Amino acid sequence: MNLSFKQYRTIDLVIMLVLLAISEAVIAYAARVWFPYESYVLSPSIAMICIVMMRWNGFAAVHAIGGGAALCIASGANAAQFAVYCIGNCFALAALLLFRIFGKEKIRSSNMLTILFAFTAFCAAQIGRWLVGLLFGGSAGDIITLFTTDSLSLVFTIVTLLIARRIDGLFEDQKAYLIRTQNERNRQQMPDEGDTLYGEGTDRYE
């Protein structure tokens, strides 16, 4: 079955959203049930947001909201916490500016730029959560708590992206990926020049 580009994009975005929602909910639920007094938290949201940004640019906003919502539902959060995580996560999209500065291919192919991309998205999300939290009565000191308790998520994001960039097509702009793979298939299907000159062409002289 042939899919249009929009259909391919929609299916890809939905799959990524489902994977994020399930993993975020499972981790959050496990932390609440088994590690209720643990100071540090682990969230896959920023890692997935970064991957979707690389693949589909601003469509990652859907996953920023979805990841925050899944975390809050599994954690039994209140309305203010829903706003903090769902809206705050969207600030991670500030990392899209790095695409304009360096280009996607440079970020994808460089370890240091990949780490910078992950770090930028993480910091922007924490600042976004803090700013939204201030609107609901939070304090200026909450920014330190956010960065400290979510530090494992930063490590997870960096490691995930460094692994993802080694998997063909995963951490790559999907339009560029589809064009690249189509060109590779076309080259494989083209007959070898030698076959034309010395294969069927020689029959004429026998």
C-alpha positions as CSV (number, residue, x, y, z in Angstrom):
1,M,0.0,0.0,0.0
2,N,1.4,3.4,-1.0
3,L,1.1,6.2,1.5
4,S,1.2,9.8,0.9
5,F,3.7,11.9,2.7
6,K,1.0,13.4,5.0
7,Q,-0.3,9.9,5.8
8,Y,3.2,8.7,6.6
9,R,3.8,11.7,8.8
10,T,0.5,11.2,10.7
11,I,1.2,7.5,11.3
12,D,4.7,8.3,12.5
13,L,3.6,11.0,14.8
14,V,0.8,8.9,16.3
15,I,3.2,5.9,16.9
16,M,5.7,8.2,18.6
17,L,2.9,9.8,20.7
18,V,1.6,6.4,21.9
19,L,5.1,5.2,22.7
20,L,5.8,8.3,24.7
21,A,2.4,8.3,26.6
22,I,2.8,4.6,27.6
23,S,6.5,4.9,28.7
24,E,5.8,8.2,30.5
25,A,2.8,6.8,32.3
26,V,4.5,3.5,33.3
27,I,7.6,5.3,34.6
28,A,5.5,7.9,36.5
29,Y,3.2,5.2,38.0
30,A,6.1,3.0,39.0
31,A,7.8,6.0,40.7
32,R,4.7,6.9,42.6
33,V,4.0,3.3,43.8
34,W,7.5,1.9,44.4
35,F,9.7,5.0,44.9
36,P,7.3,7.6,46.5
37,Y,10.1,9.3,48.5
38,E,12.7,9.4,45.8
39,S,13.9,13.0,45.1
40,Y,15.0,12.3,41.5
41,V,12.6,11.7,38.6
42,L,13.1,10.2,35.2
43,S,11.0,11.3,32.2
44,P,11.4,10.3,28.5
45,S,9.4,13.3,27.3
46,I,12.4,15.6,26.4
47,A,14.2,12.8,24.6
48,M,11.1,12.0,22.5
49,I,10.4,15.7,21.9
50,C,13.9,16.1,20.6
51,I,13.6,13.1,18.2
52,V,10.3,14.3,16.9
53,M,11.7,17.8,16.4
54,M,14.5,16.4,14.3
55,R,12.0,14.3,12.3
56,W,9.0,16.7,12.0
57,N,10.0,20.1,13.4
58,G,7.2,21.9,15.2
59,F,4.8,18.9,15.3
60,A,6.8,18.0,18.4
61,A,4.4,20.3,20.3
62,V,1.9,17.5,20.2
63,H,4.3,15.2,22.0
64,A,5.3,18.0,24.5
65,I,1.7,18.3,25.6
66,G,1.0,14.5,25.4
67,G,4.0,13.6,27.4
68,G,3.2,16.1,30.1
69,A,-0.4,15.0,30.2
70,A,0.6,11.3,30.5
71,L,2.9,12.1,33.4
72,C,0.3,14.1,35.2
73,I,-2.4,11.5,34.8
74,A,-0.2,8.7,36.0
75,S,1.0,10.9,38.9
76,G,-2.5,12.0,40.0
77,A,-1.6,15.7,39.4
78,N,-3.8,18.6,39.9
79,A,-4.9,21.2,37.3
80,A,-1.9,23.5,38.1
81,Q,0.6,20.7,37.6
82,F,-1.1,19.8,34.3
83,A,-0.5,23.4,33.1
84,V,3.1,23.4,34.4
85,Y,4.1,20.2,32.5
86,C,2.0,20.4,29.4
87,I,2.7,24.1,28.7
88,G,6.2,24.0,30.1
89,N,7.2,21.1,27.9
90,C,6.4,23.2,24.9
91,F,9.2,25.5,25.7
92,A,11.6,22.7,24.7
93,L,10.7,23.6,21.1
94,A,13.1,26.6,21.5
95,A,15.8,24.1,20.5
96,L,14.3,24.4,16.9
97,L,16.4,27.6,16.7
98,L,19.5,25.5,16.5
99,F,18.3,24.1,13.2
100,R,18.5,27.6,11.8
101,I,21.9,28.2,13.2
102,F,23.7,24.9,12.5
103,G,21.3,23.0,10.2
104,K,19.8,19.6,11.0
105,E,22.4,17.5,9.3
106,K,25.3,19.1,11.3
107,I,23.4,18.6,14.6
108,R,22.6,15.0,13.6
109,S,26.1,14.1,12.6
110,S,28.0,15.8,15.5
111,N,28.1,14.4,19.0
112,M,28.7,17.8,20.5
113,L,25.9,19.5,18.6
114,T,23.5,16.6,19.5
115,I,24.4,17.1,23.1
116,L,23.9,20.8,22.8
117,F,20.5,20.2,21.2
118,A,19.4,17.9,24.0
119,F,20.7,20.3,26.7
120,T,18.9,23.3,25.1
121,A,15.6,21.5,24.9
122,F,16.0,20.3,28.5
123,C,16.9,23.7,29.9
124,A,14.1,25.4,27.9
125,A,11.5,23.0,29.2
126,Q,12.6,23.5,32.8
127,I,12.5,27.3,32.4
128,G,9.1,26.9,30.8
129,R,7.8,24.8,33.7
130,W,9.2,27.3,36.2
131,L,7.6,30.3,34.5
132,V,4.2,28.6,34.3
133,G,4.6,27.5,37.9
134,L,5.1,31.1,38.9
135,L,1.7,31.9,37.5
136,F,0.2,29.4,39.9
137,G,2.0,30.7,43.0
138,G,5.4,29.1,42.6
139,S,8.6,30.7,44.0
140,A,11.8,31.8,42.3
141,G,13.7,29.1,44.0
142,D,11.7,26.4,42.3
143,I,13.9,26.6,39.2
144,I,16.7,25.0,41.2
145,T,14.4,22.2,42.4
146,L,13.3,21.5,38.8
147,F,16.8,21.3,37.4
148,T,18.0,19.1,40.3
149,T,15.1,16.6,40.5
150,D,15.0,16.2,36.7
151,S,18.7,15.9,36.2
152,L,18.4,12.1,35.4
153,S,16.1,13.1,32.6
154,L,18.8,15.2,31.1
155,V,21.3,12.3,31.2
156,F,18.6,10.0,29.7
157,T,17.9,12.5,26.9
158,I,21.6,12.8,26.0
159,V,22.2,9.1,26.0
160,T,19.1,8.4,24.0
161,L,19.9,10.9,21.3
162,L,23.5,9.7,21.0
163,I,22.2,6.2,20.5
164,A,19.3,7.3,18.2
165,R,21.7,9.2,15.8
166,R,23.4,5.9,15.1
167,I,20.2,4.2,14.0
168,D,19.6,4.8,10.4
169,G,16.7,7.3,9.9
170,L,15.6,7.5,13.5
171,F,17.2,10.9,14.4
172,E,16.9,12.4,10.9
173,D,14.6,14.8,9.1
174,Q,12.1,12.5,7.5
175,K,11.7,14.3,4.2
176,A,15.5,14.1,3.8
177,Y,15.5,10.5,4.9
178,L,12.8,9.5,2.4
179,I,14.6,11.3,-0.4
180,R,17.9,9.7,0.5
181,T,16.6,6.2,0.7
182,Q,14.7,6.6,-2.6
183,N,17.9,7.7,-4.3
184,E,19.7,4.8,-2.9
185,R,17.1,2.4,-4.2
186,N,17.2,4.0,-7.6
187,R,21.0,3.6,-7.8
188,Q,20.7,-0.1,-6.9
189,Q,18.1,-0.6,-9.6
190,M,20.1,1.1,-12.3
191,P,22.0,-1.4,-14.6
192,D,25.7,-1.4,-14.3
193,E,27.4,0.5,-17.1
194,G,29.6,-2.4,-17.8
195,D,26.6,-4.7,-18.4
196,T,25.3,-2.4,-21.0
197,L,28.6,-2.0,-22.9
198,Y,29.9,-5.5,-22.6
199,G,26.7,-7.5,-21.9
200,E,23.8,-7.2,-24.2
201,G,25.6,-4.7,-26.4
202,T,28.2,-7.3,-27.5
203,D,25.4,-9.6,-28.9
204,R,25.3,-7.4,-31.9
205,Y,28.8,-8.2,-32.9
206,E,28.6,-12.0,-32.5
